[in-house]
Structures are given as C-alpha cells and as structure tokens.
C-alpha cells in the first residue's frame, strides 16, 4: 500500500488551493481527480469572476483554473492522479482509487474531501429523454469540447448559473427560447438577468416544466403557469418546440465518501442538502478526515478557494507542519471568506452555517 | 455540431480520431471525450434503460450520474463523459447492467 501524508480528493478550486498551502508547509500531497483535466468546474467557466483580487476577480474561470493548477503542478511535494476515481474511503484513512481499469490502495495520515457538488434534477414526465441536460453538462459540452448541446433550448432556473449559462449559450450561437423560473421572482443577480433580457430572451416567472415531449430525443416541452401556492394553473399550458432543455435548479454537496466513513452529516437546505458537520479547522467528526469547498455547502468558487487555502493550512498544522506565513495567511483568507459571505448571496450560507453549528451533536 | 466561431474561446481544427460506434467507423477529434465525440455526430442516445428500454443521454458530464455509461472495448459501465476518446475504441450502447468478464 502506498503512503502519502495527505490525500486530497478532488482537484477543483478548493482541492487545488488546499494542496498549495499544505505543500508549501512541507506536506507530501496526493491529489486524486476523476476528470481528464484538473480545475473542476472552473475549466468550463468563460465568465469573469466578481469579488476581490485574492479571489481573482475580473479573471475568467478557465484562466483561474490555469493559475491554480500552475501553483501546484510543479511543486515537488505534490503528486497528481488524473482520470482517477476514489471509490472507497475508510475510517483508518485508507483510500482506494480506480484508474485506467486498475484498483490501488493508498494510506494517508490525513484526508481532505473536496469533492464539490452535483447537479440537482427535476421531476416531470419524460425527464429522462436525451436532450435534457444539467446546466453544468451544457457548459462542459460547449465550452470545453466546443460541441453544441442543441439549436433551440430552454433553461430551467433563473439563479446565477441559469442566467450565466444562458448567456454562454447565446455566445455559442444557440437560440435560447426562454428561461423558466418556478418562483415569482428571478433568482440570480439583476445585472445578469438584464443582460439576458436585453438580448431578447424572455424570463417566465411562476412557470415550470409540466412534461417533455419526444420519442428518441427531446422534441418539445410543455410549460405551465403556477399559482401563489406553486400549483399548476389549468389552461395555461403551452408547448414549445426545442431540441435541448437545460436544468439549473441548484446543486447538492457530494457527501457520499464522508457517509462511507460515518462522518456525521446534517440536512441543511441553505447549504444545498446533506453536509458534514465540521469543526473550526474543517475536520469532520471522523478524526483526520477534513472537508472543504462545495462538499460542505454550496457557495461560489471564490469561497471554495478561500476555504481550500484555509483547510490546507489547518491540516498542515494537524500534521505538525506549519506554513512559514501561516498566521498572516489564515488571517487573510478568513477575512476574505467573511467578506464574501457578507455579500448579497452570503446570507443564505451564514444561516446554513449557523444551523450546522447549532446543536450539532444531535445531528 | 461543433462550434466554429466563438467570441471568447478558440476551437482550432484538431486531428480526427477514428473509432467504432455500433459497428460503424466514425470520427471524433483530438481532445474529445467519447460522449462529446458522439454528441458532435448528433448521437445523443448513449444507452437504453434496463427495464423499459427507454433511450438515455448524458446529464451531468462530470462522471457523476451514470447516465452516459456505455460499453467500451467490451467493458461495461464506462463513464463516457469523462473518458478521453482513443483511436480504434469500440463503443456500444448498453441495454443491461453489464457483466464484467
């Protein structure tokens, strides 16, 4: 069995940032990532980020990914496994990895679970037809591989991801026939919604998808208006021909590996679903197993990076190694994280974290 | 369909990669995953559901949802959305749970 001081599961923004700090503190790090490219979801994000300089504001997502990858890829303390899926995590910090048809076992002293999030789904008739994609999938297909998901599309969900991906679809030359939102108001930033509307894309609020139509591939979708109690209003159905439907109704933290080691989790709506209970150092209830990024609550990539840097610093300390600038860096990233959570969308995270800390022993 | 013009991204012409899909020789390009190559060819049905034989396409594109699982070189349940395309691969639609031999 191969040994590493620290194994980081997930090479997205949070995992890469954690790796940088731990490696700089002198920790031997192994990053395991299942994708063909490192950088997580940043690799397909063509939009410029908000926030401050520390979070690479005004830089496009895929360029941030390059910066984060460059920070670790040549570091002598960092080893990277790509196209490698962690299929088992055990309480004694054994990690089993499936890569290129081979299983390998690794022993770690500490583990960071930075697995990110998965796309939520929506229940409606025929929702399994080809042509119905998650928003992230559409982004991957067009921005990473240069392949169009369809010609005529409807977006479900008007949160920031729904709005941004709609704009990116327009940039790629796809006809966005509309954005559907079940709530009475638009979920994301006004600035994004206005940009989309100026380009002639209607946003239908209090509306949802009733069913998809098609035999071998999506051909149309039936929308219906919702009343104040979120019930469909009979007589308001309309059928719109499309060849792709994009679902952007939120993300769930990927806690599955943590459940495998019996780390305690708690369902917190504001954080996106089941999240692990963590202490101030991002350690789960399972000694030596830490978690950061979207895996502990859905936020922006900017927050995931700050959490990653912090968790890398904390874990290094637990291994008896301290980053030469540990104190100053911790102060800096804690401050940055606070700033982010004081923003307009941070309130949800703050309520969620409050709930997570409250009576966490009973969860 | 592949994007040829984009205001932010560049998609230069890439080397074609031949592979076999359901017995036919088809082409993807360098850098493709199996699923992206099939989508570029207009093939969106990647498998059929086990009980009712309903067509299934991919959903998450990050190797999470199992909706893109296919048979590749005789190995079932390959996550085609995160598996890079290699010349000569034999790709088939799956209709069952798959048996590992």
Interface residues (C-beta under 8 A of the other chain):
Chain A: X34 X35 X36 X41 X46 X60 X83 X85 X101 X118 X119 X121 X128 X129 X130 X131 X132 X133 X134 X136 X137 X138 X140 X141 X142 X143 X144 X145 X146 X147 X148 X149 X151 X171 X172 X173 X216 X217 X254
Chain B: X1 X2 X3 X5 X6 X7 X8 X9 X11 X31 X32 X33 X36 X39 X40 X44 X45 X46 X49 X54 X55 X56 X57 X58 X59 X60 X61 X62 X63 X64 X65 X75 X81 X82 X83 X84
